[in-house]
Structure formats: C-alpha cells, structure tokens
C-alpha cells in the first residue's frame, strides 16, 4: 500500500476534525455571529442577567482583526488562566467590510469598553448598551428624561429607573417577585426602606399595594458629579441632568474654545490616533502646536443602558468610537434565571426572541 493511500489513524482523524472545527468556529465567530452573555443588570428589563444572545457582525460590517496574533476562540486570557491569549507585536489598522446598515439611533449594540486602555482595541471587554445618540445628535437629560435633538427620545418599553419605596411592613423576596422585581433589582436600607429598580408599569402596580406607603424616583439634581463625563463638577452635570453634548462624527470641525476643549479633548487624545495631545490652560496642543480648530477622523456614539440608574455608560466614560463597535445584538437563543432550579431556570418565553 502506497503512502498516499495509507489509512489515517484514529488519533489523526480526531486531530483533523478538531482543527477543522476550531477553524470553522473561528471564522463564523469573526465573520458572522458571536455569542454573548448578559452579565449585569444594566440593560434590564429589556435584556436580563442570564440572557444568551447572538451578536451579528454582518449588520454593521465585519471588523478585520486588529490583533491577529491570538489563540483561537479566546479573548483576553487563555481559558482558566491569567496568561494573555494574544501578542500585540503586530497591530493592523482599523478596517471594516461593508455591512447591511450603519449604527442607527436606538440600536442595541455590542462594543469594546473604550477606556480599558491596557488592552488592544479589539480585545477590550465587550459591553452592551443602546446607542441613544449617533454622529451629529445633541444629547441632553432633564430630570432623568433623555432628550435628543430637542425632542423626547424613544423610551424602551421595559426601561427601568430606581425608586425609594417605603412600606408599613417588611417585604420578602416572594412579594417582590410577584411584581417582577428580582433579587438583583432591590436593596434594603437599615431604616427598613427599599431601593427598587423597576419599569413604569411595575411601579404603578406597586403603588396600588396596601403595604406600600410611598414611592419616589431617585433623581440626581444639578450640582455636578466628579465621575460624570467629561467634567461633571465644572459643568454641573449629573446622571439625571446632563448636557447638552453633541456627538462627534467623521468630518465634523469644531472651534477649540475653552468649552469644546473641556468636552472633546479626552476623545481627541484617546481615540483619534494622535501621538502627542496636551491641554494647557484650557487650550489644545497637538504635536506641540496650539490647535484653534479640529476635524474628527471617525464617527462616535453615545451609549446608555435601559436600566438608567444602574448603568455605567457614556455619561461616565464618554463616546464609543466607530472602531470599537463589535456588532448588533440580534436575537436571544437561551435565557436562564439563576434564582430558579431545574427546568424552572429556563425562561422559555425569551428563547429565539428578537432584540429591539
């Protein structure tokens, strides 16, 4: 029997099948769809902790790998270790294949967490939020209400806020569960009152309960918060009273006034691919030269969670650059409730549900 017709060993056949499976899975994950799990409550109740979904790379166009030297099917670390799964010795400039559409206002988008600067762009942690502002939009929040381009923004059907709830007797988990409030969505203070995250519909039902004596939305007034982007203390902005702030877009030219330097210098420094950006006495310097105007090189987006008071989003860390966009959240394929057991863990009504 010639070498060319010699039968492969079982080990060789399994090895070839494994290599093929890894290559195929890597190509599908890169080109078409990537699985994603909802780890936090920042999008509740639109998306729930324990939701498993597919992210479409096709809608906005597949992003070419920027960090090609990487162990297949990993992200930042080798599975179960603290060993980096990549080398940044080679970095490829940002390029995206044509897609079905651009990021549209109110799309639910998966993206790389922008301020995680210790990793290459495409290996930053994946986040999921709603794109409430696209290039050219002016974002403002008044008493917790989002306003885009001077018009009330679309409100997701199951958007949540946080409320102070006072009662005439202690509440238990089962009572709150009847109202659709899970254990991740309430907190008990030492005085016996509650902080509850819930939709408008749930709050209206809760108000009608004879054991509830008062319900008050937790709105942060003007006055300034240091953690708010870009400079909440100076601008007097909070999470619930914010802006106006215009979302930058490719080709938009702004005069670098003191106010614009305050609002946009961080974005220019971190995401525009410039080597030397400094702010001195309220003025912007690039490569040592004072800049009187600046034209943005790429599009940006303003992201917010649907659970408005339990979401670290663009109000805290700023705009999401186009080169950080991973894909569009497309549909759920499984949803598990960690507080249930056996078959009750599966939220059957959410399986194969589209994401709006």
N, C-alpha and C positions, 0 to 999 in steps of 0.2 A: 504494500500500500504506500503510495507516494505521500510526502509530507503535506501536499496541498489538499489531499482528501482525508487526512487523518482526523478522526473524530475528536472534538473538543472534550476535555474533562468536565465533570460536573462543576468543579470549582471555577473553571474558566468560563463556563456558560453563565453561572451566577454572577461572576465578576463583570462580564459584558452586559448582562441585564441591569446590574446595579449602576454601571457607568451610564448606560442609555437613560435610565430613569432619572438620574441626577441631572444629566444634560437637558432632558426634556422638561423636567420640573423647573430648572433654572431659566430656560428660555420662556416658558409660559409665565413665570413669575416676573421676568423682566419685560416681556413684550405685551402681555395681555392682561392678566389678572394677578393680584397679590392678596393673600388672606390677611385679615386684620381683626384684632380682638379689642373690644371696648374695655379699657382697664379702669376708668374713673367715671364719676357721675357728671362730668362737665357738660354732657350733651343730653342728659335726662330731661324729660321723658321721651324725647324724640328717638334717642338711642340709649339703651340700658347697659349697665355693667353686666358683662356676660354675653353680650351680643357678639356673634361671629359673622363677619361680612366679607365680601369681595370688593376690592378696590380696582376700578377699571383704569388701566394705563392708556387705553385706546382713546378715551373721550378727549383728553387734552393733548394727546400725543405722547408716545413713549419717550422718556428721557434716556439718552445714551449714558451708559455708566461713566461716571466721572472718576471713580476709584476702581480701576479694572482689576487690580491685584487683590483678590478677595476669595476666601474659602466659599465655595458654592453653598447657597441656601442658608447663609448666616447674615448677620447684620453688623454688630459691633464687636462681639466676642464669640469665641469658639464655644459651642454648646456646653453648658455646665461648668465653664471655667472663667477665669478673668483674663485669659490670653486673647489679645487682639486678633480678630479674624481677617485683618487686612494690612496692607502696606500702602502708605501714601507716597511712596517713592515716585510713582507715576500718577499725575493728575491730568485728566483730559478736560479741555474747555467745555462749558455747557453747550449742549445741543439737544434739541427735541424734534422728533419726527412729527409730521403733520398729524393732527387729530381731528375728531369729529366737530369739536367746538372749542371756544375759549372758556376760561373760568367765568361763569355767569353769576351775577348777584344772587345770593341765597342758595347757591350750590353747597352741598356738604362735601368738604374737601379734606383729603389726607395730604400732609405736607411734613417736611423735615423741620423740627423745632429750631427756629432761626438762631437763638442766642446760645446754642450749645457749641461754642466755638472750638472746643477741644477735639471735635471730630470733623472729617471732611464733610462737605455739604450733603452728599447723598447717603452718608452714614449717620447723620444726626437722628435722634429719636423721632419716630413717626408720631404725629399728633393728628387729631381730627376735630375740626370746627366748621362753622358755617361762614362762608365768605359774604359778609354783610356789606362790604364795600369793595368795589373794583376800581381800576385806574380812573381818576377824574372825579370820583364821588367825594362829597363832603360829609363827614361823619359827625354827628352830634348826639349826645344823650342828655335828655332833660327829665329829671326825676325818675330815672330808670327806663324811660321810653326812648327807644332808638329812632333817630330821625336821619334820613339820608336825602341829601339834596333838598332840604327844607320840607320834605314830605315824610309823614309817618311811615316807618319801614314795615315790610311784611312781618307779621308775627307768626312764628311756627305754631302749629295747632297745640302742641304739647310743651310749650315753653314754660319754664319754671322761674320763680323768684323765691327768695327766702322771707319768712314771716315770723314774727314773735307771736306765740299763741299762749294765752293764759286760760286756765281751766279751774273748775271748782272741785276737782278730784284728780288724782294721778291717772295717767293714761298708760295702757300697756301696749305691747307690740301688736297684739291681735286687733285691738281697737283701731290703731293707725293703719294696719294692713287692710282693713275693711274700706278705708278711704283711698287705697292705692299708694300709701306712704310706706316705703320700705325702711329697713334699719339703717341704710346709708343716708337717708333723707331727713332725719330728725336728730336733735340733740337736746338733752335735758340739762337745764341750768340748776345751780344749787338752790335757787329760790323756788324750784318746782315748776317754773315756766318752761316753754319749749321753743326751740328754733326749728321751723319746718320748711323744707323746700318742696314746693308743690305748684301745680298748674292753677290757672284761674278757676277752672271747673271744680277741682278738688277743694280749693279754699272756700268757694261758695257753699259746697256741701258741708264742709267743716264748720262754717259759721252757723249753720242751722242746727248743729248738735246742742242739746241742752247742757252738756258738760263744758262747752266752750264759752268763756265769758268775754274774750276779746281777741281780735286778730289784727296785727299791724304789719304792713310791709316794711322791710328793713332798708330804707333809702338813705344813702350817704349824701349829705348836703354839700354845697360848695364849701371850700376852705382849703383844699389842697391835700393830697396824699403823696408822700415821697416815692412810693412804689409805682405810681401811675406814669405811664409813658406819655410824652417824652420828658417832662419835668413838671409833675403834678403839683409840687409845692409852689413853684413860681407862677404857674398858670392858674392855680386854684381849682384844678380838676380832681374829680373823684371817679369811682367806677360808675356812679349813677348820674353824675353831672359832669359831662365831658365834651370837649371840643368847643368850636368847630375845628376839624382837622381834615385837610384834603389828602386823598390817597394819590401818591405819585404814579406816573405812568411813563413809559418809554417816550422820549422826545419832549417831555414837559420841561420848560425852562422857567426857573424862579429867580427872582432877585434875592440875594443873600442879605436881607435885612436881619437885624438882631433877632426878631421873632422867628423868621424862617431858619436861621442858624440853629436856634433852640429846638425847633420842631423837626428839622431834617438832617442835621449834621451827623447824628448817630447812623442813620440809614445810609448816607453817602459814604461814611467811613467804613462801615462793616460789610456792605453788600454790593458796592459799585466797582469792585476790583481795582481800587486805587492803593498805591503803596504808602503814601505819606499824607495823611489828613489830620489837621490840627485845628482846634478852636482857641483863639486868643482874644480876650476882651470882647467877646461877642462877635468876632469876625472869623470867617472860614479861610484856612490856608491849605492849598494843595501843592505838594512838592515845594513848599516854602514860599509860594506865591499867593498873595491875597486874591480871593475869588469874589467878584461882585455879582455874578450870576452862575447858575449851574443847570445843566440839562441832563436829566436822568437817562440811564442807559437801558433800564429794563422796567417791566411792569411790577406793581406791588398790589397787595391785597390786605384788607382789614378783616381779621377773623374774630368771631365771637362764639362762645358756647351757648347752647339753648338753655342751659341751666345758669342763668345770668349772674347769680350771686355765688356760684361755686365753680367758676371757670377762670383759670389763668389764661388770658388770651391777649389780643393785640392791645387792649387797654393797659396791659402791664409790660409787654415786651416788644410792642411795635409791629410794623408791617411785615408781611411774609413776601419775600421776593419770588418772582416767577421761577427762578432756577431751583427753588426749594419745593415746588409743587410736585407731589408724587402721583396723584390721580384723583378720580371722582369716586366717592363712596356710592356703590351701585345697588347691591341688594344683600339682605341677610340670608344666610344658609342654616344658621342654628342660633339658638338663644337659650342660655342656662341660668337659672336662678340659684345662686349659691346658698340661699337660706332654705331651700327645699331639699327633699331627698328622693332617691329613686326616680321613677318616671315623672314625678311632680316637678323635678328640676327643669324639665324641658318646657319652654314657653311655646307651645305648639302654634299659637296664633301668629307668631312672629316669623316662622320658618318660611323662607323664599318670599319674603316681603321686600318690596322696593323701598328705597330711601329717598325721602322728599325733604 
